Structures are given as structure tokens and as C-alpha cells.
């Protein structure tokens, strides 16, 4: 690695990265913005969501203004409860806002307890927070906060896109007033990844395909962080890395290593590797260190029904169908196509250990 801490293996030169098309500001790895990003983190709080929430909480580049929760990795109520537990245990100032219990049109399915456990956090903790969620609903909080702070709020959505869709329906003007939206979801096959809920459906897209498809139909600045980058092998957290967090990041490290055990069991069984893939934390990294990513521009659609429900289709700029009737009226968005995995792991570890040593 060179003096910036950015690995060059598999990636563009720094000069090429700095000139790559992106809607996000470029900063050196780990360099905080002059003013931290004002972030709403929208989560279906399972194991990787907990990693992402603590990453955002401890990152000096983030001003966490709200935690919005919904169904997905677990039920709506358990997701909110998990958010309240993490908020109380780690002294997070942002309030928790309870959101959607089900998709816009699809029937509610069973949560993937084989991935995240019965409680959503790996069944290793006694989760009994003494605090309550805020009275305002998550969609109303999202809409109100964006409209009260035009051009300042970044929404990082790492669960189904239902809360965002409902916020837009409640206040259409948020499309023109949000700073940016970073979505963990979808997959377009850049590195052979297409789906994890089904053969072609990524879980967040599959859980509410109509909500994610509607997200891409409006001209707000969206960056999609899909399985194309979140399954990057050298961005996964292995047992050695997780033990280092446990040893160096105080109670946060102890908590994260413990809940990761269920996640590691799932990936060992499903993919044959003893690691955790940190899908949601990678979306947080995209907000605070976009220089770690290669980004392509194009138009996106999500199939909403049938065997291909949740499949994300990408039409890149310059493609011969870009202005065809099927695509002409859609806006252009950004899709992450490659990730500096070691750079991400360094950024994550630095945020948590810096907080522990402060």
C-alpha cells in the first residue's frame, strides 16, 4: 500500500480514480470532511446492520441524525428493539424511529433466522432496552428531516427501500432536497454476483421489489452499493480481524465479535468460507470514503414479480438501448462496480479503535 493507504491491486490508478465518474466527493482515505456528513441510517437491524450502525456512530466523518428501522432481516418490532438496544448500550445520541412492517405490495415472508438468528443479532445477547422509539414514524422522520435541511441530509438505506418509498409518497419534494441516497441492495453481475435471496434477487430488492424499482425512477442522486462489491473477498472480516476488533475496540469489539459468530456459521455453510461479509458497512464506507470504489453510471430497473422478482437490471451510459423506449424516461444513477477491500477494512478498524482509544 502507498502513503494514502489505498491498495492498488485490482484497482485503477489514483489518477484514474480521481477522474472516474461519481456523484460523491473524493477524499483521502480516512480524511474527515470539513463538516461531517449528516446521515439518516435506515436499517432492518440484523447482524451486518449492527456493524454498520456502530461504524457510522464511531466514524468522525458522520453526524448520525437518525436511526430508522423496518422489517427485513428480522421483524419490524425486533429491528426497532435491536436499534434501541444498540443505542442505549453504546450511548448513541440519534433517536430510533420505527418504520415499515411489510413491503408495499408483496406479502410478508418469514425473516431469515438461519442467517441472523431468532433475535436478529445472532442469539448471543439479552436484548431488553429500557428506552422507547420516537413517536414519529420512520418515513415521516425521513421526509421531515430532509425538508428541514435541504441539500444537507444523506440517507444510507441498507434494508428494503420501503421507508424511503413511503417518505417520497408523503413528501415528493424530498427528491429535490436530499443530498444523496446510498443504497445497499441489488446486484448487476459485475463480478458474477446476481442474487442471494434467489438466483437473481438480492435480499433487499427481493423483500420489496416495488419500492426499490420506484427508487430508481426518480432523479434524486442515488448510488447503488450491491453484491457486486459487498461480496469482494478481501473486504470480508475473518476470525483474525474480528478477534482484533474484540481486543482493541472495547465493548463494541466484544459485541461485534460475539454476534458475528452466527453470521460466520451461515457463510461457512453457504459459501464455504469462515468470514462475515459486511454488506451494510460497505454502504457506509461509500458515503465517507468514495475513493475506495469504482463507479459506473447508467439506468436501473428492478423486476417486481415472478421468478425474477428482485432482479436488478443495469443499462450503462453509452449502451445502444440507453435511449430506447424501455429506458429513455429513466434518470441516470451510480452503481459501484469495484471496491478496495483492504482499504475498507482499514477504515472500519480505524473508526472503532480510534473511538476506543480516545
C-alpha positions as CSV (number, residue, x, y, z in Angstrom):
1,X,0.0,0.0,0.0
2,X,1.2,3.5,-0.7
3,X,1.2,6.6,1.5
4,X,-2.6,7.1,1.1
5,X,-3.3,3.7,2.4
6,X,-5.1,2.7,-0.8
7,X,-4.3,-0.7,-2.3
8,X,-3.6,-0.7,-6.0
9,X,-4.3,-4.4,-6.6
10,X,-7.3,-4.9,-8.9
11,X,-8.0,-1.2,-9.0
12,X,-7.5,1.9,-11.1
13,X,-4.5,4.2,-10.6
14,X,-5.2,7.1,-8.2
15,X,-5.3,9.5,-11.1
16,X,-7.9,7.4,-12.8
17,X,-9.9,7.0,-9.6
18,X,-9.9,10.8,-9.2
19,X,-11.3,11.3,-12.7
20,X,-13.8,8.5,-12.5
21,X,-17.5,9.5,-12.9
22,X,-19.1,9.7,-9.5
23,X,-21.7,11.8,-7.7
24,X,-19.8,11.7,-4.5
25,X,-16.9,14.0,-3.3
26,X,-13.5,12.4,-3.3
27,X,-11.4,12.5,-0.2
28,X,-8.2,10.8,1.0
29,X,-8.8,7.5,2.9
30,X,-9.7,8.3,6.5
31,X,-9.7,12.1,6.0
32,X,-12.8,13.6,7.6
33,X,-14.9,16.1,5.7
34,X,-14.6,19.8,6.9
35,X,-18.1,19.1,8.2
36,X,-19.3,15.6,9.0
37,X,-22.0,14.2,6.7
38,X,-25.5,14.4,8.2
39,X,-26.7,10.9,7.9
40,X,-30.0,9.1,8.4
41,X,-29.2,5.3,8.6
42,X,-32.2,3.2,7.5
43,X,-31.8,-0.4,8.7
44,X,-33.5,-3.8,9.1
45,X,-31.3,-4.5,12.1
46,X,-29.7,-7.8,11.7
47,X,-26.0,-8.6,12.3
48,X,-24.4,-6.7,9.5
49,X,-26.7,-3.7,10.2
50,X,-25.3,-3.7,13.8
51,X,-21.8,-3.5,12.4
52,X,-22.9,-0.6,10.1
53,X,-24.6,1.3,12.9
54,X,-21.6,1.2,15.1
55,X,-19.3,2.1,12.2
56,X,-21.5,5.2,11.5
57,X,-21.7,6.1,15.2
58,X,-17.9,6.0,15.7
59,X,-16.8,7.5,12.4
60,X,-15.7,11.1,12.8
61,X,-16.9,11.7,9.2
62,X,-20.6,11.0,10.2
63,X,-23.1,13.1,12.1
64,X,-25.8,10.5,12.7
65,X,-29.0,12.4,12.9
66,X,-31.5,9.5,13.0
67,X,-31.8,5.7,13.0
68,X,-34.8,4.4,11.1
69,X,-35.8,0.8,11.2
70,X,-38.1,-1.6,9.3
71,X,-38.7,-5.3,8.5
72,X,-36.3,-7.4,6.6
73,X,-33.5,-9.3,8.4
74,X,-36.0,-9.6,11.2
75,X,-39.4,-8.3,12.1
76,X,-40.3,-4.6,12.3
77,X,-40.6,-4.8,16.1
78,X,-37.4,-6.7,16.6
79,X,-35.5,-4.4,14.3
80,X,-36.6,-1.4,16.3
81,X,-35.8,-3.2,19.5
82,X,-32.3,-4.0,18.3
83,X,-31.7,-0.4,17.3
84,X,-32.8,0.8,20.8
85,X,-30.6,-1.8,22.5
86,X,-27.5,-0.7,20.5
87,X,-28.4,3.0,21.0
88,X,-28.7,2.5,24.8
89,X,-25.7,0.2,25.2
90,X,-23.3,2.4,23.2
91,X,-24.6,5.8,24.0
92,X,-25.7,6.8,20.5
93,X,-27.4,10.2,20.6
94,X,-29.6,9.7,17.5
95,X,-33.2,8.7,18.1
96,X,-34.7,5.4,16.8
97,X,-37.8,5.7,14.5
98,X,-39.9,2.7,13.8
99,X,-40.8,2.1,10.2
100,X,-42.5,-0.3,7.7
101,X,-43.7,-3.7,8.9
102,X,-44.1,-5.1,5.4
103,X,-43.5,-4.4,1.7
104,X,-45.6,-2.1,-0.4
105,X,-47.3,-4.9,-2.3
106,X,-45.6,-8.3,-1.6
107,X,-46.9,-10.4,1.3
108,X,-44.7,-10.6,4.3
109,X,-42.5,-13.6,4.5
110,X,-40.6,-15.2,7.3
111,X,-37.4,-13.4,8.4
112,X,-34.1,-15.3,7.6
113,X,-33.5,-16.6,11.2
114,X,-31.0,-19.1,9.7
115,X,-28.8,-16.0,8.8
116,X,-29.3,-13.6,11.7
117,X,-30.8,-15.7,14.4
118,X,-34.2,-15.6,16.1
119,X,-33.5,-12.2,17.6
120,X,-31.8,-10.7,14.6
121,X,-28.4,-10.3,16.4
122,X,-27.1,-13.9,16.5
123,X,-28.9,-15.1,19.6
124,X,-26.0,-14.2,21.9
125,X,-27.3,-11.2,23.8
126,X,-30.1,-10.5,26.2
127,X,-31.9,-7.7,24.3
128,X,-34.1,-5.7,26.6
129,X,-33.7,-2.0,26.2
130,X,-35.2,0.3,28.7
131,X,-35.8,3.2,26.2
132,X,-38.6,3.6,23.6
133,X,-38.6,4.6,20.0
134,X,-39.6,8.1,19.0
135,X,-43.3,8.8,18.4
136,X,-42.7,9.9,14.8
137,X,-42.8,7.2,12.1
138,X,-39.6,6.5,10.2
139,X,-41.0,7.7,6.8
140,X,-42.3,10.9,8.4
141,X,-38.9,11.5,10.1
142,X,-37.0,10.9,6.8
143,X,-39.3,13.3,4.9
144,X,-39.3,16.0,7.6
145,X,-35.6,15.9,8.2
146,X,-34.8,16.2,4.5
147,X,-37.2,19.1,4.0
148,X,-36.0,20.9,7.2
149,X,-32.3,20.6,6.0
150,X,-32.4,21.0,2.2
151,X,-29.3,19.7,0.4
152,X,-27.7,18.5,3.7
153,X,-29.0,15.0,4.5
154,X,-27.6,11.8,3.2
155,X,-29.8,8.7,3.6
156,X,-27.9,5.4,3.8
157,X,-30.6,2.7,3.3
158,X,-29.4,-0.8,4.0
159,X,-32.7,-2.7,4.3
160,X,-35.7,-2.9,2.0
161,X,-36.4,0.5,0.4
162,X,-39.9,0.7,1.9
163,X,-39.3,3.6,4.3
164,X,-37.8,5.7,1.5
165,X,-40.7,4.9,-0.8
166,X,-43.2,5.9,1.8
167,X,-41.3,9.1,2.6
168,X,-41.3,10.1,-1.0
169,X,-45.1,9.4,-1.3
170,X,-45.7,11.5,1.8
171,X,-43.4,14.4,0.6
172,X,-42.5,14.2,-3.1
173,X,-40.2,17.2,-2.8
174,X,-37.6,15.2,-0.9
175,X,-36.4,14.1,-4.3
176,X,-35.1,17.6,-5.0
177,X,-33.9,18.3,-1.4
178,X,-31.9,15.2,-0.3
179,X,-28.1,15.5,-0.6
180,X,-27.7,11.9,-1.7
181,X,-29.1,8.4,-1.2
182,X,-26.8,5.4,-0.9
183,X,-28.5,2.1,-1.2
184,X,-27.2,-1.3,-0.1
185,X,-29.0,-3.6,-2.4
186,X,-29.3,-5.2,-5.8
187,X,-26.7,-6.8,-8.0
188,X,-26.0,-6.4,-11.7
189,X,-23.3,-9.1,-12.2
190,X,-20.1,-7.1,-12.5
191,X,-18.2,-9.9,-10.7
192,X,-20.7,-12.7,-11.3
193,X,-22.9,-11.9,-8.4
194,X,-26.7,-11.7,-9.1
195,X,-28.7,-12.7,-6.0
196,X,-28.6,-14.1,-2.5
197,X,-32.3,-14.3,-1.7
198,X,-32.9,-16.1,-5.0
199,X,-30.7,-16.9,-8.0
200,X,-31.2,-13.3,-9.3
201,X,-32.8,-11.4,-6.4
202,X,-30.7,-9.7,-3.8
203,X,-32.5,-9.7,-0.4
204,X,-33.3,-6.0,-0.1
205,X,-34.5,-5.9,-3.7
206,X,-36.5,-9.1,-3.3
207,X,-38.1,-8.1,0.0
208,X,-39.7,-5.0,-1.6
209,X,-39.1,-5.0,-5.3
210,X,-41.6,-2.3,-6.0
211,X,-40.0,0.1,-3.5
212,X,-36.5,-0.4,-4.9
213,X,-37.7,-0.1,-8.5
214,X,-39.5,3.1,-7.7
215,X,-36.3,4.5,-6.1
216,X,-34.5,4.3,-9.4
217,X,-37.4,6.1,-11.3
218,X,-36.7,9.5,-9.8
219,X,-33.9,12.0,-10.3
220,X,-32.5,12.1,-6.8
221,X,-28.8,11.3,-6.6
222,X,-28.6,7.6,-5.9
223,X,-25.6,5.3,-5.6
224,X,-26.2,1.6,-5.5
225,X,-23.8,-0.5,-3.4
226,X,-24.8,-4.0,-4.5
227,X,-23.5,-7.6,-4.1
228,X,-21.1,-6.7,-6.9
229,X,-18.9,-5.1,-4.3
230,X,-20.1,-6.3,-0.9
231,X,-19.0,-9.8,-1.8
232,X,-15.5,-8.6,-2.6
233,X,-13.4,-11.4,-1.0
234,X,-10.7,-9.2,0.5
235,X,-13.3,-7.0,2.2
236,X,-14.6,-9.8,4.3
237,X,-13.9,-9.9,8.0
238,X,-12.1,-13.2,9.0
239,X,-11.7,-14.5,12.6
240,X,-8.3,-12.9,13.0
241,X,-9.7,-9.5,12.1
242,X,-12.8,-10.0,14.3
243,X,-10.6,-11.0,17.2
244,X,-8.5,-7.9,16.8
245,X,-11.7,-5.8,17.0
246,X,-12.6,-7.7,20.1
247,X,-9.2,-7.0,21.7
248,X,-8.8,-3.3,20.6
249,X,-12.3,-1.8,20.3
250,X,-13.6,-2.2,23.9
251,X,-17.2,-3.2,24.4
252,X,-18.1,-2.5,20.7
253,X,-15.5,-5.0,19.6
254,X,-16.6,-7.6,22.1
255,X,-20.2,-7.2,21.0
256,X,-19.5,-7.3,17.3
257,X,-17.2,-10.4,17.5
258,X,-19.9,-12.2,19.6
259,X,-22.8,-11.5,17.2
260,X,-20.6,-12.3,14.2
261,X,-20.4,-16.0,15.2
262,X,-23.8,-16.8,13.8
263,X,-23.0,-14.9,10.6
264,X,-19.8,-16.8,10.2
265,X,-21.7,-20.1,10.6
266,X,-24.0,-19.1,7.8
267,X,-21.3,-18.1,5.4
268,X,-19.3,-21.2,6.2
269,X,-22.4,-23.3,5.3
270,X,-23.5,-21.3,2.3
271,X,-20.2,-20.2,0.7
272,X,-17.6,-22.4,2.3
273,X,-15.7,-19.5,3.9
274,X,-15.3,-18.7,7.6
275,X,-15.8,-14.9,7.3
276,X,-18.5,-12.3,7.6
277,X,-19.4,-10.2,4.5
278,X,-20.2,-6.7,5.7
279,X,-22.7,-5.6,3.1
280,X,-24.2,-2.7,5.1
281,X,-20.9,-1.3,6.5
282,X,-19.6,-1.1,2.9
283,X,-22.5,1.2,2.1
284,X,-21.5,3.4,5.0
285,X,-17.9,3.4,3.6
286,X,-19.2,4.6,0.3
287,X,-20.6,7.7,1.9
288,X,-17.4,8.6,3.8
289,X,-14.7,7.2,1.6
290,X,-15.9,7.0,-2.0
291,X,-12.3,6.9,-3.2
292,X,-12.4,3.2,-2.3
293,X,-14.9,2.5,-5.1
294,X,-15.1,2.3,-8.8
295,X,-18.4,3.7,-10.0
296,X,-20.3,3.3,-13.3
297,X,-23.2,5.5,-14.5
298,X,-26.4,4.2,-16.0
299,X,-30.1,3.5,-15.6
300,X,-31.6,0.8,-13.3
301,X,-34.7,-1.2,-13.1
302,X,-35.9,-3.9,-10.7
303,X,-38.2,-6.7,-11.8
304,X,-41.2,-6.8,-9.4
305,X,-42.9,-10.1,-9.9
306,X,-42.4,-13.7,-10.9
307,X,-39.4,-15.9,-10.7
308,X,-37.1,-13.0,-11.4
309,X,-38.6,-10.8,-8.6
310,X,-35.9,-8.5,-7.2
311,X,-33.5,-8.8,-10.2
312,X,-31.7,-5.6,-10.8
313,X,-31.0,-4.6,-14.4
314,X,-28.4,-2.0,-15.3
315,X,-28.2,-0.2,-18.7
316,X,-24.9,1.7,-18.7
317,X,-24.3,5.0,-20.3
318,X,-23.4,4.5,-24.0
319,X,-25.3,1.2,-24.3
320,X,-27.2,1.0,-27.6
321,X,-30.5,0.7,-25.6
322,X,-29.8,3.7,-23.4
323,X,-32.4,5.9,-25.2
324,X,-34.8,3.1,-26.2
325,X,-38.4,3.4,-25.1
326,X,-37.8,1.0,-22.2
327,X,-35.1,3.2,-20.7
328,X,-35.5,6.7,-22.2
329,X,-37.5,8.2,-19.4
330,X,-35.4,6.9,-16.5
331,X,-32.8,9.1,-14.8
332,X,-29.1,8.1,-14.6
333,X,-27.7,6.8,-11.3
334,X,-24.4,5.5,-10.0
335,X,-23.5,1.8,-9.4
336,X,-20.5,0.7,-7.6
337,X,-18.5,-1.8,-9.7
338,X,-15.3,-2.5,-7.7
339,X,-14.1,-2.0,-4.1
340,X,-10.7,-1.7,-2.4
341,X,-11.3,-4.3,0.2
342,X,-8.2,-3.8,2.4
343,X,-8.9,-0.1,2.4
344,X,-12.4,-0.7,3.6
345,X,-11.2,-3.0,6.4
346,X,-8.6,-0.4,7.5
347,X,-11.2,2.3,7.5
348,X,-13.6,0.2,9.7
349,X,-11.0,-0.8,12.2
350,X,-9.6,2.7,12.4
351,X,-13.0,4.1,13.3
352,X,-13.7,1.6,16.1
353,X,-10.2,1.5,17.6
354,X,-9.9,5.3,17.5
355,X,-13.1,5.6,19.5
356,X,-11.8,3.0,22.0
357,X,-8.5,4.9,22.5
358,X,-10.0,8.4,22.6
